[in-house]
Amino acid sequence: GFTLCHTAPVMAASESAEWLSFAQAWKQVVQHNPNLAAAQEEVAGANGTILQADTLPNPGISLESENFGGSRQAARWDESENTLKITQPLETGGKRQARKAEARAGKALSQASLELHRLQMWATLVEAYTDALASKEKQSLAEDDARLAQDRHHAVAARVQAGKAPPQEETRASVEAEMAQVALETAKRQTVLAHHRLAALWGQPRTVFATLEGRLDTVTEMKLPASPAGTNTTLPSLMLSERECVVREATLKREKAQTRPNIELSAGIRHFESGGGYAWQGEIAFPLPLFDRNQGGIRKAHHELTRARQLKQATLLDATVEQDALTTAAETQWRTITVLRDRALPAARKAMESAKTGYESGKFAYLDWVDAERSFVALRTRWIETLVAYHKTLAALGRLTGNTDSFKLFQP
């Protein structure tokens, strides 16, 4: 399922809006993303395959004339014999049932593939939405850094004018303030670019929203899913592999059914021109399977079934390793988030404020103040990056397990 965090009204693709929620973005992706539309068409096409598999062979009609255009009496048309005949092939060996079973298995496979496409697009949207929120956070960080650099420049200039600091410190502070402004402008452009990339997922070349709803830092620790065990897991990738095996088994049965020859029934009426009489005619025919017993088709189907089973086993191993890796990453990221939030960031903020006060009172050197501010900015940057990584790890887990309901992301 794809239960999302918000239930706000959905805007049209061409409609302008001041804000956008994740639920709105997801509905836009479902309605307008071409990859999902292509996967949905594949499922719809499978219905045509089922319809065709249930179709009977077409009958045939023929007109046969004999004993005309020869010599003597046979040269005359009134000595000819004409037969109108209808022929109907009859499939044997359960060929029609095998075709239908293969077609139904193919539709189930396309449905599983559609579900994987939906999960992949959901994870892609989470990543793009996360990047867009993070770009806004980094813009806010750049604004704070620019303000801190400007305040530092003013404080240094005041000390230089008072003769308490060398002029070089003011020059350095001025350059750092200008560079902070450059970084702020870059951050603003990155925010716009992230919004454009997000809107592109539902076919919008430019953004139609100004603000994203939700926050990165409101995420809570998630109950992580257990690793898959055995072959009875419901992981979407394994369900796809299982349905691939079912298709290959159905194909093998269909190929085996081809070894049994079809019967061809014919019935007709013959007209004798010489006497004006009529007579019924019947015929039954079937080929002798002496040479072509579909050996190659059966062998190929056997190998494809074996290949599908091997790939299923490989998928299980890959999913187990990937889930263990993602779970470990999520646990590590959450631990980092809590340490940064509860200890590192408050301590760095306090150290920065103390360094500022100490510099203004002449107790600390200018570089001590700069280092304290840079340390605080670096920790805030790491905080944002860790939140981004945590959201993306949860998105990858949701894609892998198919259980997107458990991950309540981007809450206000």
C-alpha positions as a printed NumPy array, in Angstrom:
array([[  0.   ,   0.   ,   0.   ],
       [  0.93 ,   3.616,  -0.402],
       [ -0.62 ,   5.486,   2.529],
       [  1.082,   8.838,   2.787],
       [  1.571,  11.467,   5.425],
       [ -0.85 ,  14.141,   4.209],
       [ -4.337,  14.209,   2.744],
       [ -4.527,  17.762,   1.432],
       [ -6.388,  18.503,  -1.822],
       [ -4.4  ,  17.675,  -4.904],
       [ -3.519,  20.434,  -7.324],
       [ -3.789,  20.01 , -11.064],
       [ -0.615,  19.715, -13.075],
       [ -1.168,  23.101, -14.667],
       [ -2.327,  24.814, -11.494],
       [ -0.112,  27.136,  -9.492],
       [  0.194,  26.642,  -5.736],
       [  2.088,  28.228,  -2.869],
       [  2.83 ,  24.945,  -1.125],
       [  3.084,  21.257,  -1.898],
       [  2.675,  18.239,   0.354],
       [  4.221,  14.821,  -0.189],
       [  0.75 ,  13.336,  -0.701],
       [  0.06 ,  15.816,  -3.492],
       [  3.408,  15.097,  -5.1  ],
       [  2.776,  11.339,  -4.984],
       [ -0.645,  11.669,  -6.567],
       [  0.843,  13.787,  -9.337],
       [  3.471,  11.104,  -9.954],
       [  0.83 ,   8.345, -10.061],
       [ -1.258,  10.307, -12.546],
       [  1.434,  11.697, -14.82 ],
       [  4.707,   9.763, -14.575],
       [  5.375,   8.058, -17.941],
       [  7.227,   5.097, -16.427],
       [  4.23 ,   4.165, -14.303],
       [  1.899,   4.726, -17.236],
       [  3.989,   2.348, -19.359],
       [  3.863,  -0.346, -16.669],
       [  0.089,   0.06 , -16.404],
       [ -0.235,  -0.358, -20.171],
       [  1.721,  -3.605, -19.897],
       [ -0.869,  -4.958, -17.458],
       [ -3.681,  -3.828, -19.753],
       [ -1.959,  -5.529, -22.672],
       [ -1.844,  -8.792, -20.741],
       [ -5.653,  -8.874, -20.874],
       [ -5.386,  -9.016, -24.649],
       [ -2.996, -11.944, -24.373],
       [ -5.516, -13.811, -22.203],
       [ -8.276, -13.058, -24.699],
       [ -6.196, -14.328, -27.587],
       [ -5.156, -17.475, -25.715],
       [ -8.813, -18.458, -25.321],
       [ -9.505, -18.168, -29.056],
       [-10.296, -21.314, -31.067],
       [ -8.5  , -22.028, -34.379],
       [-10.276, -20.64 , -37.429],
       [-12.144, -23.056, -39.726],
       [-11.328, -23.228, -43.429],
       [-13.469, -23.562, -46.54 ],
       [-12.402, -24.96 , -49.892],
       [-13.913, -25.759, -53.301],
       [-12.418, -28.677, -55.186],
       [-13.178, -29.592, -58.812],
       [-12.135, -32.863, -60.505],
       [-12.428, -34.538, -63.921],
       [-12.6  , -31.529, -66.218],
       [-10.452, -30.129, -68.993],
       [ -9.096, -33.554, -70.004],
       [ -9.571, -35.666, -73.129],
       [-12.705, -37.183, -74.633],
       [-15.51 , -37.259, -72.113],
       [-13.378, -35.611, -69.399],
       [-12.973, -32.575, -71.625],
       [-16.508, -31.521, -70.868],
       [-17.474, -29.695, -67.689],
       [-20.616, -31.764, -67.346],
       [-18.42 , -34.737, -66.418],
       [-16.721, -32.924, -63.527],
       [-17.159, -33.494, -59.798],
       [-17.185, -30.488, -57.469],
       [-16.749, -30.629, -53.697],
       [-17.427, -27.839, -51.223],
       [-15.627, -28.638, -47.967],
       [-15.318, -27.06 , -44.516],
       [-12.295, -27.925, -42.347],
       [-11.947, -27.372, -38.603],
       [ -8.678, -28.019, -36.702],
       [ -9.197, -29.516, -33.225],
       [ -6.502, -28.847, -30.654],
       [ -5.511, -31.812, -28.498],
       [ -3.32 , -32.336, -25.484],
       [ -4.7  , -29.364, -23.551],
       [ -3.008, -26.772, -25.794],
       [ -5.713, -24.157, -25.291],
       [ -5.766, -24.634, -21.521],
       [ -1.95 , -24.392, -21.44 ],
       [ -2.022, -21.15 , -23.44 ],
       [ -4.595, -19.661, -21.08 ],
       [ -2.589, -20.661, -18.015],
       [  0.532, -19.085, -19.493],
       [ -1.341, -15.886, -20.338],
       [ -2.819, -15.605, -16.836],
       [  0.628, -16.17 , -15.327],
       [  1.98 , -13.471, -17.625],
       [ -0.608, -11.001, -16.384],
       [  0.256, -11.792, -12.757],
       [  3.911, -11.193, -13.642],
       [  3.127,  -7.811, -15.219],
       [  1.109,  -6.854, -12.12 ],
       [  4.079,  -7.697,  -9.898],
       [  6.291,  -5.656, -12.201],
       [  3.871,  -2.726, -11.931],
       [  4.035,  -2.93 ,  -8.147],
       [  7.835,  -2.809,  -8.29 ],
       [  7.629,   0.229, -10.578],
       [  5.294,   1.923,  -8.092],
       [  7.623,   1.19 ,  -5.208],
       [ 10.629,   2.428,  -7.157],
       [  8.844,   5.654,  -8.078],
       [  7.737,   6.091,  -4.455],
       [ 11.345,   5.753,  -3.301],
       [ 12.508,   8.096,  -6.062],
       [  9.94 ,  10.672,  -4.992],
       [ 11.005,  10.349,  -1.34 ],
       [ 14.597,  10.978,  -2.355],
       [ 13.698,  13.982,  -4.521],
       [ 11.401,  15.411,  -1.829],
       [ 14.139,  14.875,   0.76 ],
       [ 16.683,  16.661,  -1.419],
       [ 14.276,  19.557,  -1.923],
       [ 13.655,  19.906,   1.827],
       [ 17.383,  19.562,   2.503],
       [ 18.222,  22.254,  -0.027],
       [ 15.903,  24.602,   1.825],
       [ 17.543,  23.682,   5.128],
       [ 20.967,  24.298,   3.632],
       [ 19.742,  27.639,   2.351],
       [ 18.636,  28.528,   5.877],
       [ 22.029,  27.403,   7.152],
       [ 23.751,  29.579,   4.55 ],
       [ 21.567,  32.526,   5.6  ],
       [ 22.577,  32.002,   9.221],
       [ 26.215,  31.645,   8.24 ],
       [ 26.055,  34.852,   6.191],
       [ 24.471,  36.659,   9.119],
       [ 27.1  ,  35.323,  11.514],
       [ 29.87 ,  36.372,   9.14 ],
       [ 28.383,  39.854,   8.805],
       [ 28.017,  40.186,  12.585],
       [ 31.592,  38.986,  13.014],
       [ 32.772,  41.578,  10.498],
       [ 31.008,  44.356,  12.384],
       [ 32.42 ,  43.215,  15.715],
       [ 35.932,  42.971,  14.332],
       [ 35.632,  46.402,  12.677],
       [ 34.586,  47.902,  16.008],
       [ 37.606,  46.408,  17.765],
       [ 39.928,  47.58 ,  14.98 ],
       [ 38.574,  51.139,  15.232],
       [ 39.069,  50.978,  18.978],
       [ 42.67 ,  49.894,  18.435],
       [ 42.087,  46.521,  20.12 ],
       [ 42.653,  44.379,  17.019],
       [ 44.967,  44.577,  13.995],
       [ 43.531,  45.768,  10.631],
       [ 44.273,  42.371,   9.059],
       [ 41.495,  40.835,  11.126],
       [ 38.944,  43.218,   9.625],
       [ 40.164,  42.414,   6.109],
       [ 39.833,  38.705,   6.771],
       [ 36.394,  39.129,   8.315],
       [ 35.254,  41.189,   5.306],
       [ 36.397,  38.52 ,   2.845],
       [ 34.683,  35.796,   4.851],
       [ 31.444,  37.802,   4.901],
       [ 31.571,  38.196,   1.107],
       [ 32.26 ,  34.482,   0.616],
       [ 29.33 ,  33.664,   2.893],
       [ 27.093,  35.779,   0.629],
       [ 28.355,  33.846,  -2.403],
       [ 27.569,  30.573,  -0.619],
       [ 24.08 ,  31.884,   0.17 ],
       [ 23.366,  32.712,  -3.472],
       [ 24.575,  29.255,  -4.478],
       [ 22.31 ,  27.654,  -1.886],
       [ 19.311,  29.581,  -3.23 ],
       [ 19.996,  28.368,  -6.769],
       [ 20.35 ,  24.797,  -5.507],
       [ 16.941,  25.078,  -3.845],
       [ 15.334,  26.164,  -7.102],
       [ 17.083,  23.335,  -8.965],
       [ 15.921,  20.76 ,  -6.399],
       [ 12.332,  21.967,  -6.82 ],
       [ 12.631,  21.646, -10.593],
       [ 13.959,  18.096, -10.283],
       [ 11.061,  17.226,  -8.008],
       [  8.451,  18.644, -10.39 ],
       [ 10.051,  16.798, -13.312],
       [  8.891,  13.491, -11.806],
       [  5.338,  14.298, -12.899],
       [  6.259,  16.009, -16.141],
       [  6.453,  19.651, -15.046],
       [  9.434,  21.476, -16.591],
       [  9.302,  24.133, -13.867],
       [  8.043,  24.275, -10.314],
       [  4.427,  25.176,  -9.633],
       [  4.899,  25.545,  -5.871],
       [  6.845,  27.824,  -3.592],
       [  7.061,  25.872,  -0.348],
       [  7.204,  22.195,   0.55 ],
       [  5.143,  20.937,   3.457],
       [  6.876,  18.848,   6.082],
       [ 10.204,  18.864,   7.907],
       [ 13.247,  16.662,   7.893],
       [ 13.868,  16.859,  11.629],
       [ 10.425,  15.641,  12.747],
       [ 11.265,  12.061,  11.811],
       [ 11.177,   9.532,  14.626],
       [ 12.945,   6.237,  15.112],
       [ 11.289,   3.603,  12.96 ],
       [ 10.626,  -0.012,  13.81 ],
       [ 12.848,  -1.656,  11.237],
       [ 11.611,  -4.819,   9.472],
       [ 13.194,  -8.185,  10.153],
       [ 15.422,  -9.743,   7.511],
       [ 13.726, -12.107,   5.045],
       [ 13.956, -15.778,   5.894],
       [ 13.279, -18.725,   3.621],
       [ 11.499, -18.511,   0.306],
       [  8.008, -17.681,   1.624],
       [  8.727, -14.015,   2.141],
       [  6.453, -11.386,   0.624],
       [  9.205,  -9.062,  -0.593],
       [  8.031,  -7.537,  -3.893],
       [ 11.232,  -8.508,  -5.726],
       [ 10.797, -12.112,  -4.603],
       [  7.142, -12.093,  -5.599],
       [  8.238, -10.973,  -9.05 ],
       [ 10.786, -13.818,  -9.202],
       [  8.17 , -16.314,  -8.032],
       [  5.715, -15.221, -10.701],
       [  8.471, -15.439, -13.285],
       [  8.928, -19.078, -12.261],
       [  5.173, -19.659, -12.622],
       [  5.289, -18.208, -16.141],
       [  8.209, -20.469, -17.064],
       [  6.408, -23.521, -15.677],
       [  3.334, -22.635, -17.743],
       [  5.516, -22.169, -20.82 ],
       [  7.036, -25.613, -20.309],
       [  3.559, -27.171, -20.098],
       [  2.524, -25.383, -23.262],
       [  5.627, -26.608, -25.094],
       [  4.964, -30.176, -23.959],
       [  1.37 , -29.91 , -25.157],
       [  2.694, -29.087, -28.625],
       [  4.03 , -32.671, -28.931],
       [  0.498, -34.009, -29.346],
       [ -0.704, -33.568, -32.936],
       [ -3.895, -31.688, -33.674],
       [ -6.797, -33.426, -35.387],
       [ -8.232, -31.892, -38.524],
       [-11.869, -32.66 , -39.305],
       [-13.355, -31.995, -42.722],
       [-16.924, -32.286, -43.948],
       [-18.349, -31.384, -47.338],
       [-20.765, -32.053, -50.133],
       [-19.838, -33.338, -53.608],
       [-21.871, -32.584, -56.742],
       [-21.721, -34.874, -59.801],
       [-22.325, -32.796, -62.922],
       [-22.947, -35.806, -65.153],
       [-25.833, -37.213, -63.162],
       [-26.823, -34.171, -61.171],
       [-26.441, -36.071, -57.913],
       [-24.929, -35.114, -54.546],
       [-22.954, -37.021, -51.944],
       [-21.542, -36.171, -48.513],
       [-17.843, -36.363, -47.808],
       [-15.975, -36.585, -44.493],
       [-12.281, -36.677, -43.582],
       [-10.122, -36.878, -40.452],
       [ -6.384, -36.243, -40.541],
       [ -3.516, -35.761, -38.123],
       [  0.263, -35.6  , -38.603],
       [  2.572, -38.367, -37.475],
       [  5.015, -37.032, -34.839],
       [  8.012, -38.929, -36.21 ],
       [ 10.558, -36.117, -36.591],
       [  9.224, -32.907, -35.051],
       [  8.234, -33.587, -31.45 ],
       [  9.059, -30.036, -30.331],
       [ 12.281, -31.251, -28.717],
       [ 13.972, -27.858, -29.037],
       [ 11.058, -25.911, -27.59 ],
       [ 10.806, -28.225, -24.58 ],
       [ 14.528, -28.095, -23.945],
       [ 14.571, -24.309, -24.124],
       [ 11.599, -24.087, -21.731],
       [ 13.384, -26.412, -19.28 ],
       [ 16.461, -24.187, -19.264],
       [ 14.417, -21.007, -18.878],
       [ 12.591, -22.508, -15.902],
       [ 15.884, -23.515, -14.303],
       [ 17.245, -20.035, -14.946],
       [ 14.183, -18.416, -13.33 ],
       [ 14.57 , -20.593, -10.237],
       [ 18.253, -19.722,  -9.958],
       [ 17.467, -16.026, -10.301],
       [ 14.841, -16.349,  -7.592],
       [ 17.425, -17.779,  -5.232],
       [ 19.858, -15.008,  -6.174],
       [ 17.143, -12.41 ,  -5.561],
       [ 16.529, -13.795,  -2.083],
       [ 20.231, -13.638,  -1.243],
       [ 20.564, -10.112,  -2.617],
       [ 17.462,  -8.943,  -0.751],
       [ 18.747, -10.411,   2.505],
       [ 22.101,  -8.684,   2.16 ],
       [ 20.529,  -5.395,   1.088],
       [ 18.025,  -5.395,   3.933],
       [ 20.717,  -6.15 ,   6.503],
       [ 22.854,  -3.328,   5.096],
       [ 19.976,  -0.849,   5.084],
       [ 18.92 ,  -1.801,   8.598],
       [ 22.46 ,  -1.346,   9.889],
       [ 22.739,   2.005,   8.103],
       [ 19.399,   3.204,   9.519],
       [ 20.417,   2.256,  13.063],
       [ 23.764,   4.05 ,  12.705],
       [ 22.155,   7.136,  11.191],
       [ 19.534,   7.327,  13.927],
       [ 22.242,   7.071,  16.57 ],
       [ 24.13 ,   9.911,  14.88 ],
       [ 20.965,  11.997,  14.701],
       [ 20.278,  11.634,  18.423],
       [ 23.883,  12.45 ,  19.404],
       [ 23.947,  15.531,  17.183],
       [ 20.532,  16.705,  18.335],
       [ 20.881,  16.08 ,  22.061],
       [ 24.581,  16.7  ,  22.709],
       [ 26.82 ,  17.899,  19.907],
       [ 24.743,  20.752,  18.479],
       [ 23.776,  22.312,  21.857],
       [ 27.419,  22.121,  23.004],
       [ 28.698,  23.644,  19.758],
       [ 26.152,  26.454,  19.93 ],
       [ 27.161,  27.227,  23.491],
       [ 30.849,  27.174,  22.547],
       [ 30.184,  29.547,  19.625],
       [ 28.321,  32.01 ,  21.815],
       [ 31.049,  31.853,  24.452],
       [ 33.727,  32.446,  21.829],
       [ 31.864,  35.494,  20.533],
       [ 31.481,  36.937,  24.025],
       [ 35.112,  36.142,  24.817],
       [ 36.379,  37.841,  21.665],
       [ 34.322,  40.955,  22.292],
       [ 35.752,  41.149,  25.818],
       [ 39.273,  40.491,  24.568],
       [ 39.643,  37.087,  26.239],
       [ 39.647,  34.995,  23.001],
       [ 41.509,  35.456,  19.762],
       [ 39.709,  36.057,  16.471],
       [ 40.608,  32.58 ,  15.18 ],
       [ 39.044,  30.988,  18.267],
       [ 35.76 ,  32.686,  17.431],
       [ 35.981,  31.685,  13.756],
       [ 36.777,  28.081,  14.614],
       [ 33.84 ,  27.883,  17.035],
       [ 31.43 ,  29.204,  14.416],
       [ 32.82 ,  26.922,  11.734],
       [ 32.504,  23.944,  14.041],
       [ 28.867,  24.779,  14.705],
       [ 28.119,  25.23 ,  10.987],
       [ 29.897,  21.954,  10.169],
       [ 27.837,  20.096,  12.755],
       [ 24.607,  21.602,  11.43 ],
       [ 25.626,  20.551,   7.925],
       [ 26.316,  17.03 ,   9.136],
       [ 22.973,  17.049,  10.942],
       [ 21.156,  17.888,   7.696],
       [ 23.142,  15.34 ,   5.701],
       [ 22.47 ,  12.616,   8.267],
       [ 18.737,  13.388,   8.206],
       [ 18.821,  13.158,   4.4  ],
       [ 20.649,   9.833,   4.537],
       [ 18.177,   8.494,   7.129],
       [ 15.162,   9.45 ,   5.008],
       [ 16.694,   7.864,   1.917],
       [ 17.574,   4.698,   3.817],
       [ 13.994,   4.406,   5.033],
       [ 12.807,   4.975,   1.473],
       [ 15.059,   2.155,   0.264],
       [ 13.669,  -0.123,   2.991],
       [ 10.12 ,   0.786,   1.987],
       [ 10.915,  -0.011,  -1.636],
       [ 12.558,  -3.303,  -0.697],
       [  9.871,  -4.543,   1.698],
       [  6.844,  -2.959,   0.033],
       [  5.681,  -1.741,   3.449],
       [  5.607,   1.999,   2.844],
       [  2.871,   2.542,   5.448],
       [  5.388,   2.091,   8.262],
       [  7.502,   5.059,   7.234],
       [  5.795,   8.294,   8.235],
       [  8.066,  10.822,   6.581],
       [  7.906,  14.606,   6.183],
       [  5.513,  15.244,   9.021],
       [  4.886,  18.937,   9.817]])
